[in-house]
Amino acid sequence: MPTTSAPISEDPLFAMTDPFYMLMLMANLGCVYIVWDEAASIRYRKPRKGTVRAEFRLTDAQLDDIRDKLKTLPKYEPVFQIAVKDEAGVVIAEVEKLLQVRKKQDVPPTEPRSGEGVQPTA
């Protein structure tokens, strides 16, 4: 298995996957939820050559599942799998992201999300 000499936080394959699911959940769940990036790991499958890409998908079913779980649990830790692929579509690395989601206790559900309903000032 290929290895890297750089710390994982400096690895470009790892860094390219870092914030997306956390930001996607924050944007889609709204202001009544707190989302943290809890942990991550990367498994290298092949050496990196050329351009690489990763796709990030978040479904309505995943969002509904998180909301449903947080009706009875104080926190929920969804896990997301990300395949990093080369130009030929071959998986060169697999990243696993563990997030933590909690429902805020003091925010009414009708409060607008950040930026919603804000009028610019002159």
N, C-alpha and C positions, 0 to 999 in steps of 0.2 A: 504494500500500500504506500503511495507517495506521501511524503511528509513535507512540512514547511519549517524553515528555521525561524520565521517571524512569529512573534506572539500572535495568538488568534485574533486579537483586537486590531492588528495591523494587516491581516490577511485580506487581500481585496475580494476574494470569493466569499469570505464570511461577511465582510463589511457591506458588500452589495445587497445582502439580504437583511441587514440588521433592522431598520426601523419600520418596514412596510406594514407588517400585520398589526403592530401596535397602533400606527397612525390610521390604518384602515378601520380598526375597531373603534378607535376614539371618534372618528368622523361618522361612522354608521350607527353607533350605539347612542351617541349624544352625551349631553353634559351630566346626566344623572348616573353615569358610570365612571369609575376610575380604572384605567388600564395601565399595567406595568409590564415591562419586558423583564421576565423573571430569570430565564436561563436559555442557553442555546448550545448546540454542539454541531460539529461538522464532520462528515465522513468523506474522505477523498477516494474517488473511484479510479480516476485516470489523471495523468498530467494535464495541466492547463496549457492549451495552445490556441492562439487566435482569440477571436471574439467569443464571449460567453453570454448567456442570457438566463433569466429566471422569470417565471410567471407567478403572480400572486393573485389568487382568487378567493373571494369571500362570498359565500352564498347566503341567500335569505334564510335557508334552513339552519346554517351555522349561527347566524345572528339570533334566530328564534330559540335555538337550543341554549345559547348563553343566557338570554333573557329568562327562559323557563327555569334553568338551573338556579339562577340567582333569586328566584322567588322563594326558595327554601334553603339555600346555602348562603353562608356569609361571603364566600369567595368561590370562584371557579377558575380552574387553570387549563384552558384549552391548549392543545398542542397542534402546531402546524408544520407540515412537511414541505420543504422546498427543494426541487430538483434543479441544480445548475447544469445547463447543457452547453455543449460546444456548437459550432456552426452546423455540424451534421446532425444535431439533435441527440447526440450521445450524452448520457448523464456522466458528468465528470466529478460531481460532488453532491452530497445530500446534506441539507441543513435541517435541523429540527429546532423549532422555536417554542418555548414554553412561556406563555403569558399568564398574567394574573388579572382577573377582572373582579371588581367589587362594585356594589351599588352604593352611591353616596347616600348618606343618611339625612343630610340637611338641605337637599336641593329639591324643590317641587318639580314634578314631572312636566309641568307646563312651561318651565323656564326656557327661554330660547337658547339655542346652541350658540356658541361663540360666533359673533358677527351677524347673526340673524336679527332682523328688526332694528339694527343700529343705523341711525341716520347720520350722514356726514355733517360735521359742523363747518360753518363758514369762517 
